[in-house]
Amino acid sequence: MSEYAVVLVYSTGHAIQAERVLNGAGVDVKLVPTPRHLSSDCGSAVRIAATARDAAEKLLAGSGVEIDRIVMLDI
C-alpha cells in the first residue's frame, strides 16, 4: 500500500496555493520536486499522506486551486 500521494499542479504558484489550503485545514504537506516519471509540467508538487488523498481532493476543489491530478506513490 502507498504511504504517500502527490498533488500534481500546473505551476509553482498552484503548488504554493495548494500547500496553503491544505496546511490551513490541518493536512500535513511537504513541497517536493515532481517525480519526473509522473509529469514534466511543473517542477513542484505537494506530498501528502495517502490517507489524506480524498480529503485533499475535496479541499482543493472547494478552494478553486487548479490541480492536474493526485497520484499515489509506491515508495
MIDOSE-1310 file (N, C-alpha, C; in nm, 2 decimals, decimal comma, always signed):
residues 75
msey	+0,08/-0,12/+0,00/+0,00/+0,00/+0,00/+0,09/+0,12/+0,00; +0,04/+0,23/-0,07/+0,12/+0,35/-0,08/+0,11/+0,42/+0,06; +0,22/+0,49/+0,09/+0,23/+0,57/+0,21/+0,20/+0,71/+0,18; +0,24/+0,76/+0,06/+0,22/+0,89/+0,02/+0,15/+0,91/-0,11
avvl	+0,10/+1,03/-0,13/+0,04/+1,07/-0,26/+0,10/+1,20/-0,30; +0,10/+1,24/-0,42/+0,15/+1,37/-0,46/+0,04/+1,44/-0,54; +0,02/+1,57/-0,51/-0,07/+1,65/-0,58/+0,01/+1,72/-0,70; -0,02/+1,68/-0,82/+0,05/+1,74/-0,94/-0,03/+1,87/-0,98
vyst	+0,05/+1,97/-1,00/-0,01/+2,10/-1,04/+0,06/+2,16/-1,16; +0,00/+2,27/-1,21/+0,05/+2,32/-1,34/+0,16/+2,43/-1,32; +0,17/+2,48/-1,20/+0,28/+2,58/-1,18/+0,32/+2,58/-1,03; +0,43/+2,64/-1,00/+0,48/+2,65/-0,87/+0,38/+2,73/-0,78
ghai	+0,32/+2,83/-0,84/+0,22/+2,91/-0,77/+0,10/+2,83/-0,73; +0,06/+2,73/-0,81/-0,05/+2,64/-0,77/-0,01/+2,55/-0,66; +0,12/+2,51/-0,66/+0,17/+2,43/-0,55/+0,17/+2,50/-0,42; +0,21/+2,63/-0,42/+0,21/+2,71/-0,30/+0,07/+2,73/-0,25
qaer	-0,03/+2,76/-0,34/-0,17/+2,77/-0,30/-0,22/+2,64/-0,24; -0,19/+2,53/-0,30/-0,24/+2,40/-0,25/-0,18/+2,38/-0,11; -0,05/+2,41/-0,10/+0,01/+2,39/+0,03/-0,06/+2,47/+0,14; -0,09/+2,60/+0,11/-0,15/+2,69/+0,20/-0,29/+2,64/+0,24
vlng	-0,37/+2,59/+0,14/-0,51/+2,55/+0,17/-0,50/+2,42/+0,25; -0,42/+2,33/+0,22/-0,41/+2,20/+0,29/-0,36/+2,22/+0,43; -0,25/+2,30/+0,45/-0,20/+2,33/+0,58/-0,31/+2,40/+0,67; -0,38/+2,49/+0,61/-0,49/+2,56/+0,68/-0,59/+2,47/+0,73
agvd	-0,61/+2,35/+0,66/-0,71/+2,25/+0,70/-0,66/+2,14/+0,79; -0,53/+2,16/+0,82/-0,47/+2,06/+0,91/-0,41/+1,94/+0,84; -0,40/+1,94/+0,71/-0,34/+1,83/+0,64/-0,18/+1,85/+0,64; -0,11/+1,75/+0,68/+0,03/+1,75/+0,68/+0,08/+1,75/+0,53
vklv	+0,16/+1,85/+0,49/+0,20/+1,86/+0,35/+0,35/+1,89/+0,34; +0,41/+1,86/+0,23/+0,55/+1,90/+0,21/+0,56/+1,93/+0,06; +0,62/+2,04/+0,02/+0,66/+2,07/-0,12/+0,77/+1,98/-0,16; +0,76/+1,91/-0,27/+0,87/+1,82/-0,32/+0,89/+1,84/-0,47
ptpr	+1,00/+1,80/-0,52/+1,02/+1,81/-0,66/+0,92/+1,70/-0,73; +0,87/+1,74/-0,84/+0,77/+1,65/-0,91/+0,85/+1,53/-0,96; +0,81/+1,41/-0,92/+0,87/+1,29/-0,98/+0,86/+1,29/-1,13; +0,97/+1,28/-1,20/+0,98/+1,30/-1,35/+0,90/+1,19/-1,42
hlss	+0,88/+1,08/-1,36/+0,80/+0,97/-1,43/+0,65/+1,00/-1,43; +0,61/+1,11/-1,35/+0,47/+1,14/-1,34/+0,43/+1,26/-1,42; +0,53/+1,36/-1,43/+0,49/+1,48/-1,51/+0,62/+1,57/-1,53; +0,62/+1,64/-1,64/+0,73/+1,74/-1,66/+0,67/+1,88/-1,67
dcgs	+0,54/+1,90/-1,64/+0,48/+2,03/-1,65/+0,53/+2,13/-1,55; +0,54/+2,09/-1,43/+0,59/+2,18/-1,32/+0,69/+2,11/-1,23; +0,79/+2,18/-1,19/+0,89/+2,12/-1,10/+0,86/+2,09/-0,96; +0,74/+2,15/-0,92/+0,70/+2,13/-0,78/+0,57/+2,05/-0,77
avri	+0,56/+1,98/-0,66/+0,44/+1,90/-0,63/+0,42/+1,91/-0,48; +0,30/+1,87/-0,43/+0,27/+1,87/-0,29/+0,26/+1,72/-0,25; +0,34/+1,68/-0,15/+0,33/+1,54/-0,10/+0,24/+1,54/+0,02; +0,15/+1,44/+0,03/+0,05/+1,43/+0,14/+0,05/+1,28/+0,18
aata	+0,00/+1,25/+0,29/-0,02/+1,11/+0,33/-0,13/+1,05/+0,24; -0,11/+0,92/+0,21/-0,20/+0,85/+0,12/-0,34/+0,86/+0,18; -0,35/+0,85/+0,31/-0,48/+0,85/+0,38/-0,55/+0,99/+0,37; -0,48/+1,09/+0,33/-0,54/+1,23/+0,32/-0,58/+1,26/+0,18
rdaa	-0,57/+1,16/+0,09/-0,60/+1,19/-0,06/-0,74/+1,24/-0,08; -0,84/+1,17/-0,03/-0,98/+1,21/-0,06/-1,01/+1,35/+0,00; -0,97/+1,37/+0,12/-0,99/+1,50/+0,19/-0,92/+1,61/+0,11; -0,80/+1,59/+0,07/-0,72/+1,69/+0,00/-0,79/+1,72/-0,13
ekll	-0,84/+1,62/-0,20/-0,90/+1,64/-0,33/-1,03/+1,73/-0,31; -1,11/+1,71/-0,21/-1,23/+1,79/-0,18/-1,19/+1,93/-0,14; -1,09/+1,94/-0,05/-1,05/+2,07/-0,01/-1,00/+2,16/-0,12; -0,92/+2,10/-0,21/-0,86/+2,18/-0,32/-0,97/+2,21/-0,42
agsg	-1,06/+2,12/-0,45/-1,17/+2,15/-0,54/-1,26/+2,26/-0,49; -1,28/+2,26/-0,36/-1,37/+2,36/-0,29/-1,30/+2,50/-0,28; -1,17/+2,50/-0,29/-1,09/+2,63/-0,28/-1,06/+2,69/-0,41; -1,08/+2,62/-0,52/-1,06/+2,67/-0,65/-0,91/+2,66/-0,70
veid	-0,83/+2,59/-0,62/-0,69/+2,57/-0,66/-0,69/+2,47/-0,78; -0,62/+2,51/-0,89/-0,61/+2,42/-1,00/-0,51/+2,31/-0,98; -0,55/+2,19/-1,00/-0,45/+2,08/-0,99/-0,47/+1,99/-1,12; -0,36/+1,92/-1,15/-0,36/+1,82/-1,26/-0,43/+1,70/-1,21
rivm	-0,37/+1,63/-1,11/-0,43/+1,51/-1,05/-0,35/+1,48/-0,92; -0,40/+1,38/-0,85/-0,34/+1,33/-0,73/-0,30/+1,18/-0,76; -0,17/+1,15/-0,74/-0,12/+1,02/-0,77/-0,06/+0,95/-0,65; -0,10/+0,83/-0,63/-0,04/+0,75/-0,52/+0,10/+0,71/-0,55
ldi	+0,19/+0,72/-0,46/+0,33/+0,69/-0,48/+0,36/+0,55/-0,42; +0,43/+0,47/-0,50/+0,48/+0,34/-0,45/+0,62/+0,35/-0,40; +0,64/+0,39/-0,28/+0,78/+0,41/-0,22/+0,79/+0,33/-0,10
